[in-house]
């Protein structure tokens, strides 16, 4: 059985990159970082608990990817460039056959985004993964939740709903005949297990978008945070929401439900002035990420849902709540 310091040294200690912002990393009481001159630090923390945020028998390599991806997604939503992260890890036991692929999956994504592991903690306990991520953004260029303005377009990146469809398949939520078959589950599952943080898009939208948020708990609820903080309302064309390829094959009711409130998508929802439509499309093209215009910001508070014919929909699905779901 590995000791605490042996597992840190073996799986989570690496020499700093040549362009590292870290003066002192893993191995001391604190890490020492030197932000680039004139930049603000963007900092976010997320905790993932076995049985709550992922299945206890989840593949460790994809779990390592996901637990960092959800944090990088927060930086993407702020238009921040990732630079470093810390990892606090509670483990029932220190097993090399779990730690090796977990660290490989996490550090591969970290290397992809130039995000250095600079410290953290380990202990024995129920499997829990807590990450704090650090990024940089120029002053006045962060994409904040409180910056949406009446008249803005509302956009979403990528597709929605396949992660929720995969979860439904694993839980056998549907009756026979409506169940998620093996082919559909295989198509949808990567969106649940290995989301893609839209960092490049967040960076490309600086100076173009007004407000942004990443979609972790469902579009309707997460957009609601922008509306509350910005003191505005919104009208959404629900049938314009882009379903994932597996969800696209399902009936209209389920497509609406899962694209609106499915959660675990880790796409970006953002607002931008109408005059910036061409700039949004160019930013999306530069980032290699498709975007879809799904509605508009209104001066009147509240969220209004319309179908493709412009008729109101009465039901507003609930998003995920950690203490109610």
N, C-alpha and C positions, 0 to 999 in steps of 0.2 A: 504493500500500500504506500503510495506516494505521500510525503509530508506536504504541508502547505507551501513551503518555500521551494521544494523540489518541483512541484507541479507548476509554480509560477515561472521558475527558471527554464523548465523544459518546454512549456507550451506557450508562454505569453511574454517572454523576454527576447527582444531583438535589438540589434544596433540601430541607432537613429539614422534616418535618411539624410543625404547630403544637404537637402533644403529644409531640414526640420526646424520648426519653431521652438523645439524643446531643448532647453539648456540642461535639464536633468530629468530623466524619465523613470522607468520602473526600477525599484530597489531602494528608495529612500522614503522618509516620512511624508514628503510632498514632492510633486513634480514641479519643475520650474519652466515656465513658458515665456516667450518673448513675442507678443503680437506684432504684426507689421505696423510700421509707423502710420498713424492717422486712421487706423481701422478700429471698429468696435468689435468686441467679442459677442458672439451669439452662443448661448448655452442652453442645453435642454437635457432632461433626464427621463428615462422610461424604465419601467420595471415589468418583467415578464415572469409569470408564476405558472409552474406546471399544473395542469388541470384547469387553469383559468384562461390563460392566453395561448397555450399550446398543449397538445396531447403529451402525457408523460413519456410515451414511447416514441416521440418524434425523432426523426433522423437527425443525429447531432450535427452533421455538416450543414444541412439546410437550416437548422435551428440557429447555428452560429451566424449564418448569413442574415436570417430574419431579424435577430435581436439587434444587430447593428443597423440593418436597413431601416427599421422603423424610427431609429434616432436620426439617421441621415435624412429621412423624409421630413423631419421637423426643421432641419437646417434648410432643406430645399424650399420649404414653405416660407422661409424668411429671406430667401435670396442670398444665403450665406455659404461661403466656401468652407468645406470641412477641413480642419487641421489636426484634431486630436480627440481622443476619447479615453475614459476610464471604465473599468469593468469591475463590478462587485458580484461575486459568484458564490452562491450557497449550493453545496453538493451533498447528497446523501452519502456518497463515498467517492473517493478520488480514483477513478478507473481510467487507465491509459486508453483503453479501446473506445471510450466515450470522449475523453478530453482531446485526443489527437484530431479526429475529424471535426469536432466542435471548433477548436482553435483555427484549424485550416479554413473552414468555411467563413469564419468571422474575419480572419486576417486577409483572406483573398479579396473580400469586398473592401476592407480598409485600404489595401494597397491600390485598388482600382480608383479610389477617391483621394489618395494621398493623405489619409487620416491615420495618425500614429497612436498606438496604444501606449499611454504614458503612466499608468498606475491603476490602483484599485484595491480590492481586498478579496479574500477567500475565507470561507468558513464551512463547517459541516451543518447541514440542515436540509429542509425540503428544497427541491430544485427551484432556485430563483435566480434570475439574471437581471441585474440592474446596470444600466449604462448611462453615463453622462458624456455628452458629446460637445465639442467646442468648435465654433466656426468663426469666420471673419466676414464683416460686411462694412462697406464704406458708410460713414455717417449720412443719415437722411435717405438711405437707399434700401433699408430693410422693408420687406413686404409685410406690413403689420395688419392685424385683424381689424383695427379701428380706422382704416383709411378708405373704406369703400364710400363711393359717392353716388347720389341719385343720378340715374342716367347711364351708369356704367353697364357694360356687358358683363355677363357672368359666363365663365369658361370652365371647362374641366379637361384634364389631360387623360390620355389613354382610354381605357374602358373600365366599366364598373360591374360589380356583381358576381364575377366568377369565383372570387374567394368565398363569398357567402354560399354560392351554389355548392362548392366543394364541401364546406362544412355541413350543409344539409345532407349531402351524400354520405359523409362519414357517420352522421347521426341517424341515418335512415329516417329522415323526417317525413318523407312522402309515402303515400300508400302505393301499393303495387299498381303498375301501369303508369304512374307518374314519377317513379323513383329515378334517381340519378344512376344511369348504367355505368359500367366500367369504362367505356370509351369516353363518355362525358366527364366522368370524374378525373380521368387521366389528363383531359384537356384543361380542366378548371383548377386542378390541385396546385400547379406551380404558382398561381396567383396567390394562393393561401400560404404556401410554405416558403416561397422565395420572392417576395415583392421587390420591385425595382424602384429605388428612391430616385425621384426626378430632380436630382441636383443640377444637372446641366440646364434644364428648363428654368428652374428657379433663378439661376444666375443670369440666364438670357433675358428674363423678364424684369430685371432691375431697370428702373427708369421708364418702364412701359406700363406695368400693372400698378394698380393702387393697393389692393389688399389680397392676401392669399392665406390658405390653410391647407394642411394635408388631410386627406379623407381616411381617417382611421376608424371612426365609430359610425359611419354612414353619412352620405352627402347631406341629407336634410338636416340632421343634427349639427354637423360640422359647419355647414353654411350658416346655420342659426347663430353660431358663435360670432361670425363676421357681422351678421345683422344686429346682434345685440351690442357688440362693441362699437359699431359704427353708427348705431341709432338710425337704422334705415330698414326698409323691407325689401322683398324680392318677389318676382314672378318667374316661375320656371315652366318651361315646356317639357313636361315629364317624358313625352315620347321622343324627345331629342336626345335624352340621356343615352350615351353609347354603351350598350351591353357587351360583355365579353363574348368571345366566340362560342363558348359552351352555353351561356345564358341566352344568347341570340336564338337558340334552337327551342327555347321554352315558350309557353304561352304569354300573352301580353300582360296579364295580371301579375305573374311572377316576375317578368322583366321589370315592370314598374316597381314592384316591392323591393327587389334586391338591388336595383340601381339606385333607388332613393335612400335605402336604409340598411344595405347589406353589411357594410363595414369591412375592415381589413383590406381595403383597396390600395391605400397609400399612393393615390394619385393626388394631383394638386387641383384645388378649386380656387379660382382667382377672379378678380374683377379688374376691368380696364376701361378707359374711356372709349366711346364709339370711334373717335378719330384715330385710335391706335389699332384698329382691326388688322390692317396690313402688317404693322409692326409685330403684332402677336403671332400672326402666321409665319412671319420670317424668323422670329425667335424660336418658334416650335420646330421649324424646319432645321435651323442651325443646331438645335438640341436633339434632333432625331426623335421627337416625341409628338404624336398627333394630338391635336386639341379640337374641342367641339364647343361651339357657342350654345348655351343652354337656357339663357334667360336674361333678365335685366334687373338692376337695382332700382327700387322705388323709394320715393320720399315717405310713403305711408308704411308704418311698421307692419310686420307680419309676413308670412310666407304663403304665397298664392300658387297653387298648382293647376296647370292647364294641360289638356290633352292636345293631340296634334291638330284638332279642329278648333282649338281655342276655347273649349268648354271647360268649366271648372271641375276639378276632382275634389271630392269631399274628404277622403281619407288622407291623413298625413302620417305615414308610418313612423314609429318611434325608432330612434337610433340606440345604439348600445350604451348602457350605463353600468359602470363597474359595480355599483352597489344595489342595482335593481334587477339586473339581468341574471 
